[in-house]
Amino acid sequence: MIYVLGSINVDLVMYTKYLPEPGETLVGEEFFVNLGGKGANQAVAAAKAGANVVFIGRVGGDYFGEVAVRELSKFNVLTKVAIDRTISTGIALINVSSTGENSITILPGANAKVSSEELTFLRNNLKKSDFLLIQGEVPTDIILSAAKIAFEVDAIVIFDPAPVRKDLDMIIPFTTFVTPNEIELRKLTRSGSLEELLDLGAKNVILKLGDRGAILMNRGQEIIVNAFPFKTVDSTGAGDAFNGAFASALSKDVPIEQALVYASAAAAISVTRKGAAVSSPYKDEINEFLLSRKE
């Protein structure tokens, strides 16, 4: 089983020719509302890629909370979602340019209130060889406690340290995989090196390089996976598609190198589509994509 403890947002997405400068007003070309939040994105990506998934999080007692939970269920994600009527559901305002670049403003809302209730559920259900996916969009003390719970029962922890905060480094010793991109790596470390994250206690580090692929490093090996060529339509959620598909593959006992290829394919497909959670591909799509490239 894959458990995802993290954020759940409703994304309000505007597509424009280019990203607006400060003080500039643009006329949009397209708008839609969809499920987002790094936690929800990864839960959906893992489920669509073939895994059994439980999402643990919190929404507000508003219309957007109803939308978010309903969207999760559409993708066969089991949920343990608390409703906090004192605060709004998390919201992301996203601008996407014609080249696929994006700028995002996030209101954490109920995500900032994830607390001991969610940890109790995790403690009562997580067991050895389960997977726990965590990210940086809920309070650090909750992420840290969740990682420790997983560490104690020998579950596999995949930690996406985004958005980066300096105090996130205390979580790294309790992780199996840490998955930063280049910007996040520079913010997490003084040297900008994968080795520094290993020195902090990570068992494995996966550096996500976008259209240049990914690198996995641990104390015994280094694996380089090339990216698949793709035309970017919207890069929102590509890293989450990678993490979800990677966890899904590992949960099916796929060897690490093949799981990285599977995850890279999922990310490549996702950027050719608009949206975040909705852009991640299903298992059959990933397999067909890989077969067509003789992977």
N, C-alpha and C positions, 0 to 999 in steps of 0.2 A: 504494500500500500504506500502511496505517496501522500504525505500531508504537506499542505502549503499554509504557513502562517504569514499573513501579510496584508497588504493594502488592497482595497477594492474601491474603485472610483467610477463615476460616470464621466466619460470623455465628451466634450463639446468641441467638435473638430471643424475647422474652417480651412478650405483649400484656396490658395491665392497664387498668383504668378510668381511672387517672391515674398520673402518675409518682410514685414513692415519695419521701418526705422522708427526710433522714438519720435512721437508727435505726428507720425504719418497715418492717414486713413486710407485703407485700401477697400476696393469692392471685391468681395469674395466670389469664387467661381462655383463652390459647392460646399454644402454643410451637412453633417449628420451627427447623430448621437450614438455612442456605443460604449460597451463595457471596457473599463481600463483599470489602472492600478497594477503595479508590478506583481503583486501577489495573485490577483485574479487572472492577469495575463498568463502567468506561468502555470497556474492551475488548469486553465483552459487548454494551453498548449500541450501539457502533459496528457490530459484526457484525450484530446484529439489525436495525439500521437500513439495512443493505444494503452494508456495506463489507467489503473483505478486510483481516483484522486479524491481527497477530502480537503476542502478549503476552510480555513479558520480565520475569522475576521469580524469586522463590526461596521454597521451602517447606521445612518441617522433615521429618525422616524419621519421621513419625508418621501415625496414622490420618487426621488432619485434612488433612494434605498430600495424601494419596491422594484424599480427597473433593474438595478444591479443584481439582486438575488434571482429575479426571474431569468435574466440573461445567463447567469451561471448554470442554472438548472437545464437550460437548453442544450448545454454541451455535456450533459451527464456527469457534472461535477457534484459530488455530495457536499453538503454545507453544514457548518456549525457557525452561523452568523448571528451575533448578538445585535439587537436593535437598541440604539441609544437615543431616546427621544429628547435629550437635552442639547443636541448638536446636529449639524447637517451631515449628510453623506459626503464623502470625499469627492471633489470635483477637479477635473483637469481641463484647462483651456488650451487647445492645441492649434497652432498655425502650421500648415504644411505648404511648402513651395512647390512649384512645378518640377523642380529637380529632386524632390523627395526630402529635402532638409526640413527640420522642424524646430519650433520653439514652443516651450511648454511652461505654463504656470499652474501650479498645483495648490489647491486648498486641502490640507489633510483631513479636516472634519473629523468624523468618527474614527478614522484610522489612528489618530493621536490618542484615542481613549482605549485602545486595545490593552487588556490588563490581565489580572490573575485569573479571571473567568476563562479566558482562552487558554491560559497555561494549564489550568486544572484539567480541561478536556484533553489537551495534548499529553499530559502526564498519565492520564487514565487509559490512553489508547495507543500511544506510540510504543513499539516494541523493536527488538533486535531485528536488523536487516530491513526495517522500514526506511523510507526516505523522508527527510524534512527539508523543504525549500524555504529559505528565509531571505529577506531583502532589507533595505534600509528605510522603508517608508512607514514603519511603525516605531514606537519608542525603543531606544537602545536597550534599556534595562529588560524589556520584554523579549527582544531578540536574543539577548545574552542568556536569559533564563531558559528560553526555548532551546538554544544550542546546547546548554548544559544538560537539560533533560534528555536530549537525543544522545549526547556523548555518554551519559551514564548507562543507557540501555544498549549502546553500541549500534545505534541507527546511523544511516549515512546522511550527512549534512551538506547541502549545497547552498552556499552563501553568495548572494549577489550584492556586493557592497555599494549599492546605489539607492538614493543619492549619497555621496560620501560625506561623512562627518568624522572628525578626528577620533572620536571615542569608539568608532566601529572596530578599531584594531584589537580591542579587548575580546572580540568575538572570535577572532581568527584561530586561536589555539583549540577551539572546540569544533572546528570544521573539517570535513573530509575534502571538499572542493571549494575554493574561493575563485569567483569568476569575474574579475574586473575587466573593463576595457582600458585603453591606454590612458585616458584622462583620469580615470578612477585609480589606476595603478600609481600614477604620479602623485595624486593627492593622498594616497594611503601610505606612501613610503617616502623616505628621504632620498633614496638612490634611484627610484624609478625602476627597480629590478625585481624580477620574479623571485630571485633568491632571498630578498629581504622578507617577503611574505612567508617563505618557507622558514626563515629564521624566527619569525613571529609565532610559528607553530602550525601553519597550514600543512596538511598532508600532501595536497596537490593544489597547484595553481593553474587555472586556465585563463590565458589572456585572449580576450575576444578582439579581433583585429578588423572586423567589418569585412570589406571587400578584399582583404588580404588574408582571410582565414582565421586560424586560431593556433595557439601554442599551449600544450600542456607540459608542465614541468613538475617533477617531484625529486626526491633524493636519488632515485635510481635511473630515471630516464627523462627524455625530452621527446615529445611527439609534435610534429608540425603537420597541420591539416590545411590544405589549400582551400581557398574559397571557390564557390561555383560562380561562373559569370552570370550576371543578372542586370536587368535594367531597373533601377530604383524608382518606385512610384511613391512609397511612403515607408520610411525607416522606423516609424514608431512601433515599438514592441518587438523589434527583431531580436534583441538580446534576450527578451523573455521567451520568445519562440525557441531560441537556442537552448536555454536552461531547461525548459519544460520537456523538449524532445530528448535532450541528453539524459535527464532523469528517467524518462519513460523507457529509453533503450536500456539503461543500466538496470532498471527494475525487472527487465526481461532477461537478465544475465548476458546481455550483449557485451563483448569485450570493449575495453575503454576506447581503443582507436576507432573501432567501428561505430561506437556510440557518438564519438566526436564528428565523424563523417555524417551520420544521421542527423545530428543537431545542426551541422553546417548547412545541410540540404534544407532543413526546416526553416532556418533563418533566411536562406536565399529565396525560397518561395514566398516567405512572408513579406519581404520588401517589394515584391511585385504587385502587392495588393494594398488597398486602403484600409486604415483602421489598426487597432492594436490586437485585442484578443481575437477578433473575428478574422484577422489576417493569417493566423497560424494555421498550418496545413494539417489535414487528417493523415493517419498512418498510410492509407493506400496511396495518397498523393505523394508522400515522401518516398515510398518504395518504388512507385512508377518513375519518379524523377531520377532516383539512383539507378534503376535498371536502364533507363534511356541513356545514361552516361556510363554504363557498364561498371558501376561501383558495387 
